[in-house]
Amino acid sequence: MDRGRLLKRLDAAWAELEASFAGLPAEQMVVPGVTAAWSVKDIVAHVTTWEEEALRYLPVILEGRRPPRYSVLHGGIDAFNAKKTAEKRALPLPEVLRQFHAVHRRLVRFLEGVPEDELRSDTRFRRRLRADTYGHYPHHTRAIRSWREGQG
């Protein structure tokens, strides 16, 4: 896959995620229960966290090094997610949304400068990118849509 196709795939999955909560009033964005105790706001913050992780560790992969394991650093991915959710829960909704868009813009700018060879095949870089972004968004898109259908 070339850069253009990869960015289109990323953009399409991102647009679907954004559309899943478009038009929700602020008071509904913070209602828990979308995914377990998470609200839409929590999910948005969670997606941002994983894009931040991509921005932190994709450069490490480009350098030929391996990112540390979440099991070693945080006691596992679930523990990491719980820690980050707790940290971001106190943020006001406008700040969560600002970070959501700002971090995504940074990620896209970063990807525009990545060597094409890292994007064309199933490299460690591409696998990490997929896991943290366009392979990750649909899970939360479906959860939000399902929750919204149950709200009506």
Secondary structure as UniProt FT lines:
FT   HELIX           3..21
FT   TURN            22..23
FT   HELIX           26..29
FT   TURN            36..37
FT   HELIX           40..62
FT   TURN            63..64
FT   HELIX           70..74
FT   HELIX           77..89
FT   HELIX           93..112
FT   HELIX           116..120
FT   HELIX           124..132
FT   TURN            133..136
FT   HELIX           137..151
//
